């Protein structure tokens, strides 16, 4: 089997830079960095999901705070 690179390292790095994504050079043929790349990818997905959940929770808390504040401001007196 002939050893031919499908993508050069520079092409891969440039593609990653343009698309604002991580670049990890791997080789399916030798198995080099494949496991590490998959573990890094899983870790990044986990981090992004956690950030998304936290952001959603913050927005919901802000929404509830605004709603509570609005209902409090509509009272006729401070004891109602």
C-alpha positions, 0 to 999 in steps of 0.5 A: 500500500502506497503511503500518500498524505490526503491533507498536509499538516499546514492545510489541516492547521489552516482549515482548523484556524479558518473554522475556529476548531481544534487541530489534531494531526492523526494517522489512521494507517499507523493509529497515531493520535487517533485515541487521543483525538477521540478523547479530546473530542469527547472532552470538548463536547462535554465541556460545551454541553456543560457551558450550554446547560449553565447558560440556559440556567442563567437565562432562566434565572434572569427571566424568573427574577424579572418576572418576580420583580414585575409582579412585585412592582404591580402591588398597590402597597408594600403589605399586599 
